[in-house]
Structures are given as C-alpha cells and as structure tokens.
C-alpha cells in the first residue's frame, strides 16, 4: 500500500483492535460463570487454565493485528532502527527507576517478590507467562497509536502511544480494580511504556522486551 493512501485512522484502528483484545478475558470470565465456576475462588488448576486460554487468545489476536496492520498500512513493525545513544540508555534506565518506585509504593514492596510469596512457584510461572501476553497487546496499542498520532500531528518526539495507552488500558483499571488511584498509577505506567518506545527510536525489537520488563517489575 502506498504511504499516501494511509491515514492516521488506519493505524488507530489497529490500536483499538488491541484495546478490544483485552476484553477477551472479560468474556472468558462470563463464560466461566455460566459454567458454574466461582471466579472469585479459582483452584490452582482453574487459574492455570484461565491464564493459558487468555494467553493463547491474546497472542493470536495480537498476531492478527500485526498482519492487518501490515496489509492496511504497509507498516513493518519489526524493522530495525538505528543504534541508541548514551542519553537514550539513561532515559530508559530512568523509566525503570520511576516505574519500580511507583509500583513499590503501590504494592508496599517489590511486586514480583510479593506475587511469588502469594502464588507459589507454579502459579507464579503461569501468571508471568500471562503477563507477557498482556504486555504484547500493550505494546501494540503503543505502536499503532503512536503511528496514528504522528501521521496526524507530524511529530515523532512525543510519546503519543503511551498517552493513548494510559487513557485506555490504564484508566480502565479504575473500573476493573475499583480504584481511581490504581487507574492513575496504571495510566502513569502506560505513559512510561510509551516513553520507552520512543527512547529506543521506536524499534519494536528493542522496545518489546523493555515493555515486558517494565510491566512485570
């Protein structure tokens, strides 16, 4: 597809598809309730099955979004960009520092350690596999929302993707977790993820593992 035929909305639709992908888990929960499963007190086996099903569908959804994005916009998400400068490494490190401090305050401790103690080794492993799949969709919201806003505003320095992620996925936690504070902190996390994407020159190969680590730490 020729670049002249691509509009910001072509990219935005891909970002919105990724946002909609998160809703699969809500549908799964409703199906589990219909099946008579008490989703408030999952057994270990039920947790693992729930996370695995969600993980598989999120990966499939994300892969389809990439294929749709390439077909409708010609955008090569895995295209390698230039090497990073020293200040960019410092900026990424700052993202990690802010992210860890905010989560430490929110969780009253280091999140992975607290979850390991709460879940045990088996559930911890499957929980974090699930987190990686969620981070995959998160990264796609950032990438395509960034491209949409850059197309509209002709500015590639502002982390638009992180702003959009914060206003959608981030603030949605206000409803899903029943807390405005959690929503705000999640929105801040979304902004940091988007900022990190810009700091690595929007190189998805570099950005994805960074976004995963920012999300799980």
mmCIF file of the C-alpha atoms, coordinates in Angstrom:
data_MODEL
# 
_entry.id   MODEL 
# 
loop_
_atom_site.group_PDB 
_atom_site.id 
_atom_site.type_symbol 
_atom_site.label_atom_id 
_atom_site.label_alt_id 
_atom_site.label_comp_id 
_atom_site.label_asym_id 
_atom_site.label_entity_id 
_atom_site.label_seq_id 
_atom_site.pdbx_PDB_ins_code 
_atom_site.Cartn_x 
_atom_site.Cartn_y 
_atom_site.Cartn_z 
_atom_site.occupancy 
_atom_site.B_iso_or_equiv 
_atom_site.pdbx_formal_charge 
_atom_site.auth_seq_id 
_atom_site.auth_comp_id 
_atom_site.auth_asym_id 
_atom_site.auth_atom_id 
_atom_site.pdbx_PDB_model_num 
ATOM 1   C CA . UNK A 1 1   ? 0.000   0.000   0.000  1.00 0.00 ? 1   UNK A CA 1 
ATOM 2   C CA . UNK A 1 2   ? 1.279   3.422   -0.872 1.00 0.00 ? 2   UNK A CA 1 
ATOM 3   C CA . UNK A 1 3   ? 2.010   5.729   2.034  1.00 0.00 ? 3   UNK A CA 1 
ATOM 4   C CA . UNK A 1 4   ? -0.151  8.496   0.525  1.00 0.00 ? 4   UNK A CA 1 
ATOM 5   C CA . UNK A 1 5   ? -3.221  6.288   0.907  1.00 0.00 ? 5   UNK A CA 1 
ATOM 6   C CA . UNK A 1 6   ? -2.596  5.593   4.594  1.00 0.00 ? 6   UNK A CA 1 
ATOM 7   C CA . UNK A 1 7   ? -4.339  7.786   7.155  1.00 0.00 ? 7   UNK A CA 1 
ATOM 8   C CA . UNK A 1 8   ? -3.962  8.055   10.897 1.00 0.00 ? 8   UNK A CA 1 
ATOM 9   C CA . UNK A 1 9   ? -7.222  6.191   11.301 1.00 0.00 ? 9   UNK A CA 1 
ATOM 10  C CA . UNK A 1 10  ? -5.740  3.128   9.577  1.00 0.00 ? 10  UNK A CA 1 
ATOM 11  C CA . UNK A 1 11  ? -3.186  2.925   12.396 1.00 0.00 ? 11  UNK A CA 1 
ATOM 12  C CA . UNK A 1 12  ? -5.690  3.926   15.075 1.00 0.00 ? 12  UNK A CA 1 
ATOM 13  C CA . UNK A 1 13  ? -7.959  1.029   14.174 1.00 0.00 ? 13  UNK A CA 1 
ATOM 14  C CA . UNK A 1 14  ? -5.101  -1.375  14.867 1.00 0.00 ? 14  UNK A CA 1 
ATOM 15  C CA . UNK A 1 15  ? -4.535  0.239   18.270 1.00 0.00 ? 15  UNK A CA 1 
ATOM 16  C CA . UNK A 1 16  ? -8.249  -0.039  19.047 1.00 0.00 ? 16  UNK A CA 1 
ATOM 17  C CA . UNK A 1 17  ? -8.273  -3.684  17.979 1.00 0.00 ? 17  UNK A CA 1 
ATOM 18  C CA . UNK A 1 18  ? -5.509  -4.286  20.523 1.00 0.00 ? 18  UNK A CA 1 
ATOM 19  C CA . UNK A 1 19  ? -7.532  -2.464  23.205 1.00 0.00 ? 19  UNK A CA 1 
ATOM 20  C CA . UNK A 1 20  ? -10.544 -4.608  22.348 1.00 0.00 ? 20  UNK A CA 1 
ATOM 21  C CA . UNK A 1 21  ? -8.347  -7.687  22.654 1.00 0.00 ? 21  UNK A CA 1 
ATOM 22  C CA . UNK A 1 22  ? -8.117  -7.136  26.409 1.00 0.00 ? 22  UNK A CA 1 
ATOM 23  C CA . UNK A 1 23  ? -11.881 -7.660  26.604 1.00 0.00 ? 23  UNK A CA 1 
ATOM 24  C CA . UNK A 1 24  ? -11.447 -11.324 25.678 1.00 0.00 ? 24  UNK A CA 1 
ATOM 25  C CA . UNK A 1 25  ? -10.640 -12.085 29.301 1.00 0.00 ? 25  UNK A CA 1 
ATOM 26  C CA . UNK A 1 26  ? -13.892 -10.459 30.418 1.00 0.00 ? 26  UNK A CA 1 
ATOM 27  C CA . UNK A 1 27  ? -15.795 -12.681 28.003 1.00 0.00 ? 27  UNK A CA 1 
ATOM 28  C CA . UNK A 1 28  ? -13.901 -15.701 29.315 1.00 0.00 ? 28  UNK A CA 1 
ATOM 29  C CA . UNK A 1 29  ? -14.858 -14.821 32.890 1.00 0.00 ? 29  UNK A CA 1 
ATOM 30  C CA . UNK A 1 30  ? -18.522 -14.605 31.917 1.00 0.00 ? 30  UNK A CA 1 
ATOM 31  C CA . UNK A 1 31  ? -18.281 -17.988 30.203 1.00 0.00 ? 31  UNK A CA 1 
ATOM 32  C CA . UNK A 1 32  ? -16.675 -19.459 33.319 1.00 0.00 ? 32  UNK A CA 1 
ATOM 33  C CA . UNK A 1 33  ? -19.524 -18.124 35.452 1.00 0.00 ? 33  UNK A CA 1 
ATOM 34  C CA . UNK A 1 34  ? -22.071 -19.664 33.072 1.00 0.00 ? 34  UNK A CA 1 
ATOM 35  C CA . UNK A 1 35  ? -20.225 -22.974 33.500 1.00 0.00 ? 35  UNK A CA 1 
ATOM 36  C CA . UNK A 1 36  ? -20.714 -22.645 37.257 1.00 0.00 ? 36  UNK A CA 1 
ATOM 37  C CA . UNK A 1 37  ? -17.111 -21.777 38.088 1.00 0.00 ? 37  UNK A CA 1 
ATOM 38  C CA . UNK A 1 38  ? -16.671 -19.424 41.046 1.00 0.00 ? 38  UNK A CA 1 
ATOM 39  C CA . UNK A 1 39  ? -14.221 -16.909 39.550 1.00 0.00 ? 39  UNK A CA 1 
ATOM 40  C CA . UNK A 1 40  ? -13.607 -15.365 42.984 1.00 0.00 ? 40  UNK A CA 1 
ATOM 41  C CA . UNK A 1 41  ? -12.007 -18.529 44.369 1.00 0.00 ? 41  UNK A CA 1 
ATOM 42  C CA . UNK A 1 42  ? -10.259 -20.306 41.498 1.00 0.00 ? 42  UNK A CA 1 
ATOM 43  C CA . UNK A 1 43  ? -8.462  -23.537 42.249 1.00 0.00 ? 43  UNK A CA 1 
ATOM 44  C CA . UNK A 1 44  ? -4.825  -23.797 41.159 1.00 0.00 ? 44  UNK A CA 1 
ATOM 45  C CA . UNK A 1 45  ? -5.868  -25.794 38.090 1.00 0.00 ? 45  UNK A CA 1 
ATOM 46  C CA . UNK A 1 46  ? -8.586  -23.256 37.182 1.00 0.00 ? 46  UNK A CA 1 
ATOM 47  C CA . UNK A 1 47  ? -6.123  -20.354 37.468 1.00 0.00 ? 47  UNK A CA 1 
ATOM 48  C CA . UNK A 1 48  ? -3.674  -22.091 35.149 1.00 0.00 ? 48  UNK A CA 1 
ATOM 49  C CA . UNK A 1 49  ? -6.338  -22.979 32.562 1.00 0.00 ? 49  UNK A CA 1 
ATOM 50  C CA . UNK A 1 50  ? -7.762  -19.440 32.684 1.00 0.00 ? 50  UNK A CA 1 
ATOM 51  C CA . UNK A 1 51  ? -4.353  -17.850 32.181 1.00 0.00 ? 51  UNK A CA 1 
ATOM 52  C CA . UNK A 1 52  ? -3.341  -20.262 29.419 1.00 0.00 ? 52  UNK A CA 1 
ATOM 53  C CA . UNK A 1 53  ? -6.559  -19.747 27.440 1.00 0.00 ? 53  UNK A CA 1 
ATOM 54  C CA . UNK A 1 54  ? -6.259  -15.978 27.799 1.00 0.00 ? 54  UNK A CA 1 
ATOM 55  C CA . UNK A 1 55  ? -2.581  -16.081 26.832 1.00 0.00 ? 55  UNK A CA 1 
ATOM 56  C CA . UNK A 1 56  ? -3.194  -18.113 23.680 1.00 0.00 ? 56  UNK A CA 1 
ATOM 57  C CA . UNK A 1 57  ? -6.056  -15.900 22.510 1.00 0.00 ? 57  UNK A CA 1 
ATOM 58  C CA . UNK A 1 58  ? -4.146  -12.681 23.249 1.00 0.00 ? 58  UNK A CA 1 
ATOM 59  C CA . UNK A 1 59  ? -1.176  -13.919 21.217 1.00 0.00 ? 59  UNK A CA 1 
ATOM 60  C CA . UNK A 1 60  ? -3.456  -14.917 18.341 1.00 0.00 ? 60  UNK A CA 1 
ATOM 61  C CA . UNK A 1 61  ? -5.273  -11.574 18.487 1.00 0.00 ? 61  UNK A CA 1 
ATOM 62  C CA . UNK A 1 62  ? -2.004  -9.639  18.581 1.00 0.00 ? 62  UNK A CA 1 
ATOM 63  C CA . UNK A 1 63  ? -0.574  -11.591 15.650 1.00 0.00 ? 63  UNK A CA 1 
ATOM 64  C CA . UNK A 1 64  ? -3.722  -10.935 13.604 1.00 0.00 ? 64  UNK A CA 1 
ATOM 65  C CA . UNK A 1 65  ? -3.461  -7.221  14.403 1.00 0.00 ? 65  UNK A CA 1 
ATOM 66  C CA . UNK A 1 66  ? 0.123   -7.130  13.103 1.00 0.00 ? 66  UNK A CA 1 
ATOM 67  C CA . UNK A 1 67  ? -0.977  -8.858  9.898  1.00 0.00 ? 67  UNK A CA 1 
ATOM 68  C CA . UNK A 1 68  ? -3.920  -6.486  9.499  1.00 0.00 ? 68  UNK A CA 1 
ATOM 69  C CA . UNK A 1 69  ? -1.647  -3.505  10.156 1.00 0.00 ? 69  UNK A CA 1 
ATOM 70  C CA . UNK A 1 70  ? 0.814   -4.627  7.512  1.00 0.00 ? 70  UNK A CA 1 
ATOM 71  C CA . UNK A 1 71  ? -1.943  -5.234  4.970  1.00 0.00 ? 71  UNK A CA 1 
ATOM 72  C CA . UNK A 1 72  ? -3.770  -1.937  5.539  1.00 0.00 ? 72  UNK A CA 1 
ATOM 73  C CA . UNK A 1 73  ? -0.799  0.377   6.101  1.00 0.00 ? 73  UNK A CA 1 
ATOM 74  C CA . UNK A 1 74  ? 2.317   -1.413  4.843  1.00 0.00 ? 74  UNK A CA 1 
ATOM 75  C CA . UNK A 1 75  ? 3.899   -0.737  8.243  1.00 0.00 ? 75  UNK A CA 1 
ATOM 76  C CA . UNK A 1 76  ? 6.770   -3.134  9.064  1.00 0.00 ? 76  UNK A CA 1 
ATOM 77  C CA . UNK A 1 77  ? 6.631   -3.438  12.835 1.00 0.00 ? 77  UNK A CA 1 
ATOM 78  C CA . UNK A 1 78  ? 9.900   -5.415  13.074 1.00 0.00 ? 78  UNK A CA 1 
ATOM 79  C CA . UNK A 1 79  ? 12.018  -3.031  11.031 1.00 0.00 ? 79  UNK A CA 1 
ATOM 80  C CA . UNK A 1 80  ? 15.332  -2.430  12.806 1.00 0.00 ? 80  UNK A CA 1 
ATOM 81  C CA . UNK A 1 81  ? 16.219  1.172   13.583 1.00 0.00 ? 81  UNK A CA 1 
ATOM 82  C CA . UNK A 1 82  ? 19.489  2.969   14.338 1.00 0.00 ? 82  UNK A CA 1 
ATOM 83  C CA . UNK A 1 83  ? 21.629  2.296   17.419 1.00 0.00 ? 83  UNK A CA 1 
ATOM 84  C CA . UNK A 1 84  ? 20.910  4.079   20.680 1.00 0.00 ? 84  UNK A CA 1 
ATOM 85  C CA . UNK A 1 85  ? 22.884  6.992   22.101 1.00 0.00 ? 85  UNK A CA 1 
ATOM 86  C CA . UNK A 1 86  ? 24.072  7.167   25.706 1.00 0.00 ? 86  UNK A CA 1 
ATOM 87  C CA . UNK A 1 87  ? 21.336  9.596   26.723 1.00 0.00 ? 87  UNK A CA 1 
ATOM 88  C CA . UNK A 1 88  ? 18.732  7.119   25.466 1.00 0.00 ? 88  UNK A CA 1 
ATOM 89  C CA . UNK A 1 89  ? 20.089  4.371   27.703 1.00 0.00 ? 89  UNK A CA 1 
ATOM 90  C CA . UNK A 1 90  ? 19.927  6.832   30.617 1.00 0.00 ? 90  UNK A CA 1 
ATOM 91  C CA . UNK A 1 91  ? 16.339  7.758   29.728 1.00 0.00 ? 91  UNK A CA 1 
ATOM 92  C CA . UNK A 1 92  ? 15.315  4.091   29.614 1.00 0.00 ? 92  UNK A CA 1 
ATOM 93  C CA . UNK A 1 93  ? 17.015  3.482   32.977 1.00 0.00 ? 93  UNK A CA 1 
ATOM 94  C CA . UNK A 1 94  ? 15.056  6.430   34.401 1.00 0.00 ? 94  UNK A CA 1 
ATOM 95  C CA . UNK A 1 95  ? 11.819  4.835   33.144 1.00 0.00 ? 95  UNK A CA 1 
ATOM 96  C CA . UNK A 1 96  ? 12.704  1.675   35.073 1.00 0.00 ? 96  UNK A CA 1 
ATOM 97  C CA . UNK A 1 97  ? 13.583  3.599   38.221 1.00 0.00 ? 97  UNK A CA 1 
ATOM 98  C CA . UNK A 1 98  ? 10.337  5.606   38.225 1.00 0.00 ? 98  UNK A CA 1 
ATOM 99  C CA . UNK A 1 99  ? 8.310   2.514   37.368 1.00 0.00 ? 99  UNK A CA 1 
ATOM 100 C CA . UNK A 1 100 ? 9.794   0.420   40.171 1.00 0.00 ? 100 UNK A CA 1 
ATOM 101 C CA . UNK A 1 101 ? 9.441   3.195   42.758 1.00 0.00 ? 101 UNK A CA 1 
ATOM 102 C CA . UNK A 1 102 ? 5.777   3.827   41.883 1.00 0.00 ? 102 UNK A CA 1 
ATOM 103 C CA . UNK A 1 103 ? 4.942   0.107   41.978 1.00 0.00 ? 103 UNK A CA 1 
ATOM 104 C CA . UNK A 1 104 ? 6.879   -0.364  45.219 1.00 0.00 ? 104 UNK A CA 1 
ATOM 105 C CA . UNK A 1 105 ? 4.779   2.344   46.849 1.00 0.00 ? 105 UNK A CA 1 
ATOM 106 C CA . UNK A 1 106 ? 1.562   0.954   45.349 1.00 0.00 ? 106 UNK A CA 1 
ATOM 107 C CA . UNK A 1 107 ? 2.274   -2.654  46.386 1.00 0.00 ? 107 UNK A CA 1 
ATOM 108 C CA . UNK A 1 108 ? 4.085   -1.844  49.635 1.00 0.00 ? 108 UNK A CA 1 
ATOM 109 C CA . UNK A 1 109 ? 7.016   -3.890  48.385 1.00 0.00 ? 109 UNK A CA 1 
ATOM 110 C CA . UNK A 1 110 ? 8.684   -5.309  45.288 1.00 0.00 ? 110 UNK A CA 1 
ATOM 111 C CA . UNK A 1 111 ? 5.850   -6.691  43.142 1.00 0.00 ? 111 UNK A CA 1 
ATOM 112 C CA . UNK A 1 112 ? 7.474   -9.893  41.760 1.00 0.00 ? 112 UNK A CA 1 
ATOM 113 C CA . UNK A 1 113 ? 8.638   -10.976 45.219 1.00 0.00 ? 113 UNK A CA 1 
ATOM 114 C CA . UNK A 1 114 ? 5.233   -10.341 46.778 1.00 0.00 ? 114 UNK A CA 1 
ATOM 115 C CA . UNK A 1 115 ? 3.495   -12.259 43.981 1.00 0.00 ? 115 UNK A CA 1 
ATOM 116 C CA . UNK A 1 116 ? 5.931   -15.152 44.283 1.00 0.00 ? 116 UNK A CA 1 
ATOM 117 C CA . UNK A 1 117 ? 5.241   -15.423 48.009 1.00 0.00 ? 117 UNK A CA 1 
ATOM 118 C CA . UNK A 1 118 ? 1.477   -15.215 47.437 1.00 0.00 ? 118 UNK A CA 1 
ATOM 119 C CA . UNK A 1 119 ? 1.225   -17.578 44.470 1.00 0.00 ? 119 UNK A CA 1 
ATOM 120 C CA . UNK A 1 120 ? 3.997   -20.097 44.891 1.00 0.00 ? 120 UNK A CA 1 
ATOM 121 C CA . UNK A 1 121 ? 6.317   -21.233 42.103 1.00 0.00 ? 121 UNK A CA 1 
ATOM 122 C CA . UNK A 1 122 ? 3.734   -22.969 39.855 1.00 0.00 ? 122 UNK A CA 1 
ATOM 123 C CA . UNK A 1 123 ? 1.131   -20.208 39.744 1.00 0.00 ? 123 UNK A CA 1 
ATOM 124 C CA . UNK A 1 124 ? 3.865   -17.572 39.637 1.00 0.00 ? 124 UNK A CA 1 
ATOM 125 C CA . UNK A 1 125 ? 5.273   -19.045 36.401 1.00 0.00 ? 125 UNK A CA 1 
ATOM 126 C CA . UNK A 1 126 ? 1.893   -19.197 34.667 1.00 0.00 ? 126 UNK A CA 1 
ATOM 127 C CA . UNK A 1 127 ? 0.925   -15.746 35.946 1.00 0.00 ? 127 UNK A CA 1 
ATOM 128 C CA . UNK A 1 128 ? 4.027   -14.254 34.367 1.00 0.00 ? 128 UNK A CA 1 
ATOM 129 C CA . UNK A 1 129 ? 3.500   -16.072 31.077 1.00 0.00 ? 129 UNK A CA 1 
ATOM 130 C CA . UNK A 1 130 ? 0.073   -14.431 31.096 1.00 0.00 ? 130 UNK A CA 1 
ATOM 131 C CA . UNK A 1 131 ? 1.714   -11.063 31.850 1.00 0.00 ? 131 UNK A CA 1 
ATOM 132 C CA . UNK A 1 132 ? 3.977   -11.398 28.795 1.00 0.00 ? 132 UNK A CA 1 
ATOM 133 C CA . UNK A 1 133 ? 0.937   -11.954 26.577 1.00 0.00 ? 133 UNK A CA 1 
ATOM 134 C CA . UNK A 1 134 ? -0.754  -8.904  28.092 1.00 0.00 ? 134 UNK A CA 1 
ATOM 135 C CA . UNK A 1 135 ? 2.401   -6.872  27.501 1.00 0.00 ? 135 UNK A CA 1 
ATOM 136 C CA . UNK A 1 136 ? 2.260   -7.994  23.861 1.00 0.00 ? 136 UNK A CA 1 
ATOM 137 C CA . UNK A 1 137 ? -1.149  -6.335  23.400 1.00 0.00 ? 137 UNK A CA 1 
ATOM 138 C CA . UNK A 1 138 ? 0.005   -3.330  25.401 1.00 0.00 ? 138 UNK A CA 1 
ATOM 139 C CA . UNK A 1 139 ? 2.969   -2.889  23.054 1.00 0.00 ? 139 UNK A CA 1 
ATOM 140 C CA . UNK A 1 140 ? 0.671   -2.980  20.005 1.00 0.00 ? 140 UNK A CA 1 
ATOM 141 C CA . UNK A 1 141 ? -1.563  -0.254  21.421 1.00 0.00 ? 141 UNK A CA 1 
ATOM 142 C CA . UNK A 1 142 ? 1.548   1.876   21.860 1.00 0.00 ? 142 UNK A CA 1 
ATOM 143 C CA . UNK A 1 143 ? 2.989   1.190   18.408 1.00 0.00 ? 143 UNK A CA 1 
ATOM 144 C CA . UNK A 1 144 ? -0.141  1.817   16.363 1.00 0.00 ? 144 UNK A CA 1 
ATOM 145 C CA . UNK A 1 145 ? -1.438  4.715   18.454 1.00 0.00 ? 145 UNK A CA 1 
ATOM 146 C CA . UNK A 1 146 ? 1.999   6.332   18.084 1.00 0.00 ? 146 UNK A CA 1 
ATOM 147 C CA . UNK A 1 147 ? 1.880   5.929   14.305 1.00 0.00 ? 147 UNK A CA 1 
ATOM 148 C CA . UNK A 1 148 ? -1.658  7.310   14.157 1.00 0.00 ? 148 UNK A CA 1 
ATOM 149 C CA . UNK A 1 149 ? -0.799  10.473  16.094 1.00 0.00 ? 149 UNK A CA 1 
ATOM 150 C CA . UNK A 1 150 ? 2.471   11.004  14.235 1.00 0.00 ? 150 UNK A CA 1 
ATOM 151 C CA . UNK A 1 151 ? 0.531   10.850  10.972 1.00 0.00 ? 151 UNK A CA 1 
ATOM 152 C CA . UNK A 1 152 ? -1.948  13.432  12.226 1.00 0.00 ? 152 UNK A CA 1 
ATOM 153 C CA . UNK A 1 153 ? 0.385   15.806  14.077 1.00 0.00 ? 153 UNK A CA 1 
ATOM 154 C CA . UNK A 1 154 ? 3.656   15.309  12.168 1.00 0.00 ? 154 UNK A CA 1 
ATOM 155 C CA . UNK A 1 155 ? 5.602   14.964  15.428 1.00 0.00 ? 155 UNK A CA 1 
ATOM 156 C CA . UNK A 1 156 ? 7.610   11.862  16.316 1.00 0.00 ? 156 UNK A CA 1 
ATOM 157 C CA . UNK A 1 157 ? 9.109   13.063  19.625 1.00 0.00 ? 157 UNK A CA 1 
ATOM 158 C CA . UNK A 1 158 ? 6.022   12.958  21.861 1.00 0.00 ? 158 UNK A CA 1 
ATOM 159 C CA . UNK A 1 159 ? 5.077   9.527   23.329 1.00 0.00 ? 159 UNK A CA 1 
ATOM 160 C CA . UNK A 1 160 ? 1.560   9.616   21.928 1.00 0.00 ? 160 UNK A CA 1 
ATOM 161 C CA . UNK A 1 161 ? 1.284   5.835   22.176 1.00 0.00 ? 161 UNK A CA 1 
ATOM 162 C CA . UNK A 1 162 ? 1.917   5.948   25.914 1.00 0.00 ? 162 UNK A CA 1 
ATOM 163 C CA . UNK A 1 163 ? -0.642  8.713   26.367 1.00 0.00 ? 163 UNK A CA 1 
ATOM 164 C CA . UNK A 1 164 ? -3.300  6.753   24.467 1.00 0.00 ? 164 UNK A CA 1 
ATOM 165 C CA . UNK A 1 165 ? -2.425  3.581   26.383 1.00 0.00 ? 165 UNK A CA 1 
ATOM 166 C CA . UNK A 1 166 ? -2.707  5.439   29.676 1.00 0.00 ? 166 UNK A CA 1 
ATOM 167 C CA . UNK A 1 167 ? -6.108  6.864   28.790 1.00 0.00 ? 167 UNK A CA 1 
ATOM 168 C CA . UNK A 1 168 ? -7.464  3.480   27.632 1.00 0.00 ? 168 UNK A CA 1 
ATOM 169 C CA . UNK A 1 169 ? -5.836  0.447   29.220 1.00 0.00 ? 169 UNK A CA 1 
ATOM 170 C CA . UNK A 1 170 ? -4.517  2.463   32.168 1.00 0.00 ? 170 UNK A CA 1 
ATOM 171 C CA . UNK A 1 171 ? -7.680  4.253   33.234 1.00 0.00 ? 171 UNK A CA 1 
ATOM 172 C CA . UNK A 1 172 ? -9.752  1.101   32.595 1.00 0.00 ? 172 UNK A CA 1 
ATOM 173 C CA . UNK A 1 173 ? -8.175  -0.207  35.797 1.00 0.00 ? 173 UNK A CA 1 
ATOM 174 C CA . UNK A 1 174 ? -10.279 2.343   37.662 1.00 0.00 ? 174 UNK A CA 1 
ATOM 175 C CA . UNK A 1 175 ? -13.297 0.200   36.790 1.00 0.00 ? 175 UNK A CA 1 
ATOM 176 C CA . UNK A 1 176 ? -11.735 -3.260  36.784 1.00 0.00 ? 176 UNK A CA 1 
ATOM 177 C CA . UNK A 1 177 ? -9.927  -2.719  40.112 1.00 0.00 ? 177 UNK A CA 1 
ATOM 178 C CA . UNK A 1 178 ? -12.493 -0.340  41.616 1.00 0.00 ? 178 UNK A CA 1 
ATOM 179 C CA . UNK A 1 179 ? -9.880  2.270   42.492 1.00 0.00 ? 179 UNK A CA 1 
ATOM 180 C CA . UNK A 1 180 ? -9.145  5.655   40.968 1.00 0.00 ? 180 UNK A CA 1 
ATOM 181 C CA . UNK A 1 181 ? -5.617  5.583   42.404 1.00 0.00 ? 181 UNK A CA 1 
ATOM 182 C CA . UNK A 1 182 ? -4.851  2.281   40.682 1.00 0.00 ? 182 UNK A CA 1 
ATOM 183 C CA . UNK A 1 183 ? -6.235  3.726   37.450 1.00 0.00 ? 183 UNK A CA 1 
ATOM 184 C CA . UNK A 1 184 ? -3.987  6.775   37.718 1.00 0.00 ? 184 UNK A CA 1 
ATOM 185 C CA . UNK A 1 185 ? -0.915  4.696   38.543 1.00 0.00 ? 185 UNK A CA 1 
ATOM 186 C CA . UNK A 1 186 ? -1.685  2.345   35.637 1.00 0.00 ? 186 UNK A CA 1 
ATOM 187 C CA . UNK A 1 187 ? -2.054  5.352   33.348 1.00 0.00 ? 187 UNK A CA 1 
ATOM 188 C CA . UNK A 1 188 ? 1.353   6.591   34.515 1.00 0.00 ? 188 UNK A CA 1 
ATOM 189 C CA . UNK A 1 189 ? 2.775   3.144   33.795 1.00 0.00 ? 189 UNK A CA 1 
ATOM 190 C CA . UNK A 1 190 ? 1.266   3.258   30.311 1.00 0.00 ? 190 UNK A CA 1 
ATOM 191 C CA . UNK A 1 191 ? 2.927   6.612   29.691 1.00 0.00 ? 191 UNK A CA 1 
ATOM 192 C CA . UNK A 1 192 ? 6.306   5.217   30.791 1.00 0.00 ? 192 UNK A CA 1 
ATOM 193 C CA . UNK A 1 193 ? 5.922   2.247   28.438 1.00 0.00 ? 193 UNK A CA 1 
ATOM 194 C CA . UNK A 1 194 ? 5.205   4.633   25.576 1.00 0.00 ? 194 UNK A CA 1 
ATOM 195 C CA . UNK A 1 195 ? 8.112   6.882   26.519 1.00 0.00 ? 195 UNK A CA 1 
ATOM 196 C CA . UNK A 1 196 ? 10.462  3.882   26.494 1.00 0.00 ? 196 UNK A CA 1 
ATOM 197 C CA . UNK A 1 197 ? 9.238   3.019   22.991 1.00 0.00 ? 197 UNK A CA 1 
ATOM 198 C CA . UNK A 1 198 ? 10.175  6.492   21.778 1.00 0.00 ? 198 UNK A CA 1 
ATOM 199 C CA . UNK A 1 199 ? 13.521  6.357   23.592 1.00 0.00 ? 199 UNK A CA 1 
ATOM 200 C CA . UNK A 1 200 ? 14.539  3.235   21.624 1.00 0.00 ? 200 UNK A CA 1 
ATOM 201 C CA . UNK A 1 201 ? 13.790  5.025   18.342 1.00 0.00 ? 201 UNK A CA 1 
ATOM 202 C CA . UNK A 1 202 ? 10.510  3.090   18.055 1.00 0.00 ? 202 UNK A CA 1 
ATOM 203 C CA . UNK A 1 203 ? 12.444  -0.091  17.326 1.00 0.00 ? 203 UNK A CA 1 
ATOM 204 C CA . UNK A 1 204 ? 9.959   -2.821  18.284 1.00 0.00 ? 204 UNK A CA 1 
ATOM 205 C CA . UNK A 1 205 ? 12.651  -5.482  18.656 1.00 0.00 ? 205 UNK A CA 1 
ATOM 206 C CA . UNK A 1 206 ? 14.235  -3.400  21.415 1.00 0.00 ? 206 UNK A CA 1 
ATOM 207 C CA . UNK A 1 207 ? 11.011  -1.984  22.807 1.00 0.00 ? 207 UNK A CA 1 
ATOM 208 C CA . UNK A 1 208 ? 9.060   -5.197  23.382 1.00 0.00 ? 208 UNK A CA 1 
ATOM 209 C CA . UNK A 1 209 ? 11.394  -6.791  25.986 1.00 0.00 ? 209 UNK A CA 1 
ATOM 210 C CA . UNK A 1 210 ? 11.696  -3.412  27.714 1.00 0.00 ? 210 UNK A CA 1 
ATOM 211 C CA . UNK A 1 211 ? 7.909   -3.019  27.857 1.00 0.00 ? 211 UNK A CA 1 
ATOM 212 C CA . UNK A 1 212 ? 7.585   -6.570  29.205 1.00 0.00 ? 212 UNK A CA 1 
ATOM 213 C CA . UNK A 1 213 ? 10.089  -5.856  31.975 1.00 0.00 ? 213 UNK A CA 1 
ATOM 214 C CA . UNK A 1 214 ? 8.518   -2.507  32.830 1.00 0.00 ? 214 UNK A CA 1 
ATOM 215 C CA . UNK A 1 215 ? 5.141   -4.226  33.038 1.00 0.00 ? 215 UNK A CA 1 
ATOM 216 C CA . UNK A 1 216 ? 6.148   -7.150  35.239 1.00 0.00 ? 216 UNK A CA 1 
ATOM 217 C CA . UNK A 1 217 ? 8.611   -5.408  37.582 1.00 0.00 ? 217 UNK A CA 1 
# 
